[in-house]
Amino acid sequence: MQRHASHVLACAALLVSTAAAVAQTDPAPAMNNPDMVAWQLFIQVNSRAGGTNAVFETFASDTDTFQPNPQYPTGPTPSAMHPPILESFARDAALRNGVLLPALPPNPNGLSEESRHNRATFDFIVQNNLYKVSGLKAPSARPSRFRSTP
């Protein structure tokens, strides 16, 4: 009988230890399961925010963010499409450096983009004054732990 009881206790201990292992949560899901986190975020930002609007349509646009007094929108905002920014900067930099570029009409393919900033990103930009040129220049004047200095 004691032998039977010890087997039952051993099985119970095994079940309890397995249940504890299953109940643990992943401390770093974005690092350990990035695909799952990406899909969950995609589903979250594309879910309904009310009416026919998705959650991402309630995020701040560049127009809301990069102005003298940035304000986070209280509801959905219309799209603010503009030509691709990086393409414009690269073209301007090339011209400043004397590179000859082909004469193309502006935005030949009709391509445009829109940037939206969730609340956390918007707050970071505003709190660090990154919505104005002087705020963008300030970090480059400070030493960085990521950049080697002579």
N, C-alpha and C positions, 0 to 999 in steps of 0.2 A: 504494500500500500504506500509505503514511504517512497518507493521508487517511482510509482505512478504520480505522486504529488510533486516530486522533484522534476519530473518531465513536464508536468503542467506549469510549474513555476518557470522553468526554462523557456517554454514556449511563450508564456505571458511576457517574460522579460524581453524576448526577441521582438514580439509585436509592439511593445511599448517603445523600444529603442528605434524601431523602423518608423513608427508614427511620429516620433520626435524629429527624425531626420526629414520626413516629408513635410512637416509643419514649418520648418525653417524657411525664412525668406532670403532671397538673394540680396546681399548687401550692395552689389554693384550691377544691376541688370543691364545698364547701358554698355558696360564693358564686357559682361559675360554672355549677353544675348542681344546684340545690337539690332539684329533683324526684327526680333519681336518688338523691341522698344520703338523702332522706326515705324512699324506698321500700326502700333497702338497710337502713336502720335499722329500719324496720317489720318486714322479713323477719328480721333478726337477733334482735330482742327477742321475736318470736313463734315462733322455732325452739324445738325441744325442749331442755329442760335436764336431762332424765332422767325416766323414768316418763311420766306424762301431763302434766307441768308444762311451761309455756313459760318462757323465760328471764326475762320480766318478773315472773313470779310468785316469783322468787327475790330480787327487789329489796326493799329496806326499805320498810315501810309507815309511815304517820304514827305509828302506835302504837310501832313500833321506833325511830323517829327522835326524836320529841318527848317525851322522858322524862328524868329526872335523869341517868341514865348510859346514853346511847344505845349500842346494840350492833347491828352489821350482822348480819343473819341468816345462818346457815350453810347454809340450804336453803330450800325453798319455805315460805311462810307462808300461813295462811288469810286470806281476804278480810276486811278491816275496813271495812265500809261505814258511812257516816255521812251525815247530811243535808248538802247543799251549804254549804260554809263561807262563801263570799262572800255568799250570800243571807242567812245568819244575821247577818253583820257589818253588811250594809246595813240590815237591819231594826232591829238594836240601835242603830245610829247615828241612824237616822230617829227612833226613840223618844226618844233622848237629846236630840234637837234639837226636840222638841215636835211632830213630824209625826204626824198622826192616820193610823193604818193600819187597814185592814179587819180584822175579827176572823176569822182563818182558823185552822182546826185545824192543828197542827204537821204539816209535810210532807204536804200534802193529796194530792199525786199519787203518793206513795210513791217519789219520786225520791231517789236517794242516789248518792254518789260515793266513790271510793277513790283515794288518791294513793300512788304508789310512787316511790322514789328509787333510781336506780342508784348504784353505788359512788362514782363521782366526785361526784355531787350530795350524797350522804350525807356524804362526807368534808368537802366544802366547808361544809355546814351545821354539822357538829361542830367543825371547826377554827376557825370564825369565831363559835362560841357562839350560832348562830342558832336553836338548839333550846330556848332559854330566853328569857323576857321581857327580862331585863337585856341579853342579847346582841342582841336585836332593837332595843332602845333605843339602844345604844352607837353604831352608825353614824350615827344621826340627830343625835347630839350633835357629831360631827366635821364640819368643813367638807368639802364635796364639790366636786370639779372639775366635776361635772355640774349642780350647783345654784348659782344665784346667791345671794350673801349680801349683805345691806345694808351 
